Amino acid sequence: MTDFDADVLVVGGGLAGMAAAISIARAGFDTIHIAPEAPPDRRTSALMGPSVDFLRQAGLIGEPAAIGHALTHIRIIDATGRLIRAPETLFSAAEADLPAFGWNFANIRLLDQFRDVARTLTNLETRNLGVTALSGDTVTLTDGSRLSAPLIVGADGKGSLVRGAAGLAMRETRFSQAALVCDLDLARPIGGTSVEFHYPNGPFTLVPAGGNRANLVWIDERATLDAARAGGPDTLLALFAEKSQRLFGAITLASPAFVFPLSVLSVPRAGDRGVVLVGEAAHAFPPIGAQGLNLGLRDVADLAATLAATPRGGADWGERVSRDYADRRAADLARTGGIVDALFRSLLADMLPAQMLRAGGLWALRLAPPLRRRAFALGMGQR
Ligand SMILES: Cc1cc2nc3c(=O)[nH]c(=O)nc-3n(C[C@H](O)[C@H](O)[C@H](O)COP(=O)(O)OP(=O)(O)OC[C@H]3O[C@@H](n4cnc5c(N)ncnc54)[C@H](O)[C@@H]3O)c2cc1C
């Protein structure tokens, strides 16, 4: 692979791109990471046990407790006011013989941690530039320079330039709902319990962030969220008290609020002709069931496994890796995308059959331990 600038180019400096660049360099490939400066990522990520195990094994983080907060329980409260409602349900990690379902991390803390690791790798070079074009095995950067490699990893998010330029098909359905996120301090803390209130327009979820702090993810109509934000702190706090059914005492804002548009995006194949897609370049969903980055980290794990299984060398090395990676990812992407999409639509459905199914499903989960264990395994992405 001597005619190229590197063995692998990774495009995109979000969490999926950072994790991919580090894992690929750790596997011994000369890697150039093309990662332009981006605004701080204000989201938080609940990562399930298998994702956290992967991060530790790949040397991306040390002890999760040093930068994250354990999720030991999940409480679901049906606040839809519909005719057929689900029972209030509390899931405990102890039922699955686990100390925690996973951990909640601030994305900026994970990114800082990944950057520290990247700096220790001599075969990983970072360029703080964007990509403006891709043709075959060559990308053009924002300063007009070009780089080429037999394998190009598109980790450039939902609007991926790499995906479009490589001719990889995608399908996206945009929702009228969006997600408002911010940090809150609660007079009555939630400990390790993630609390989800299910409203007709989407869930209102408080995720443990240590001490009195919780990260809020509120899904609702975009217009409702924009109006709430425009109303200022007093309007927001009054809405938060009402939506959380005043269960947590006085609430104070610990950060500004940010709103993210929501869509479902999927690709029929996550790689071809020497280009592979990881993270939101390949899949995006509404943040329910905490699947997005968990799935992105499984992309990275499968890419590392594909690289390990593909003999190096030969003119078609990149092409073989991209094809095998797409094959390896197909089932997980289809299954996870299908589950999250169905769950989101069932939460929003006005149709009685869908409400019955959802409520019936939660009753079944509440009453049947084997079903609960199966649901835990699915939710945690166990394969
Ligand atoms: C409100 C909310 C809450 C969420 N909560 C969870 C959760 O609890 N658990 C979970 O698993 N997931 C969660 N997710 C999903 C998770 O945040 C995403 O899946 C993950 O952060 C996506 O990372 P990424 O690196 O693929 O994409 P991004 O973070 O979008 O990064 C893409 C990067 O590519 C760069 N880029 C774009 N174009 C170019 C270009 N032309 N050249 C070079 N670089 C480029 C951008 O600057 C950016 O840095 C949540 C999402 C939202 C919206």
The ligand as a Gaussian input file, in Angstrom:
#p B3LYP/6-31G(d) Opt

LIG

0 1
 C      -30.638000      14.179000      21.895000
 C      -29.840000      12.962000      21.590000
 C      -29.530000      12.050000      22.607000
 C      -28.817000      10.881000      22.327000
 N      -28.593000       9.976000      23.323000
 C      -27.961000       8.821000      23.043000
 C      -27.743000       7.854000      24.067000
 O      -28.138000       8.028000      25.233000
 N      -27.090000       6.690000      23.734000
 C      -26.655000       6.438000      22.459000
 O      -26.084000       5.383000      22.204000
 N      -26.835000       7.360000      21.472000
 C      -27.462000       8.522000      21.735000
 N      -27.651000       9.456000      20.745000
 C      -27.062000       9.213000      19.425000
 C      -25.583000       9.614000      19.427000
 O      -25.430000      10.917000      19.980000
 C      -25.050000       9.588000      18.007000
 O      -25.309000       8.308000      17.459000
 C      -23.549000       9.796000      17.960000
 O      -23.138000      10.899000      18.724000
 C      -23.160000      10.012000      16.487000
 O      -21.778000      10.155000      16.400000
 P      -21.112000      10.280000      14.967000
 O      -19.640000      10.435000      15.237000
 O      -21.555000       9.201000      14.080000
 O      -21.737000      11.614000      14.333000
 P      -21.522000      13.147000      14.698000
 O      -21.407000      13.339000      16.164000
 O      -22.573000      13.884000      13.961000
 O      -20.100000      13.498000      14.102000
 C      -19.896000      13.697000      12.724000
 C      -18.619000      14.494000      12.585000
 O      -18.296000      14.600000      11.181000
 C      -17.822000      15.887000      10.927000
 N      -18.026000      16.169000       9.513000
 C      -19.205000      16.423000       8.858000
 N      -18.972000      16.656000       7.562000
 C      -17.631000      16.551000       7.374000
 C      -16.773000      16.698000       6.250000
 N      -17.266000      16.999000       5.025000
 N      -15.440000      16.528000       6.420000
 C      -14.932000      16.201000       7.628000
 N      -15.695000      16.056000       8.741000
 C      -17.027000      16.232000       8.608000
 C      -18.625000      16.793000      11.858000
 O      -17.911000      17.991000      12.106000
 C      -18.743000      15.929000      13.119000
 O      -17.689000      16.166000      14.016000
 C      -28.370000      10.629000      21.008000
 C      -28.653000      11.550000      19.971000
 C      -29.390000      12.696000      20.261000
 C      -29.722000      13.653000      19.138000

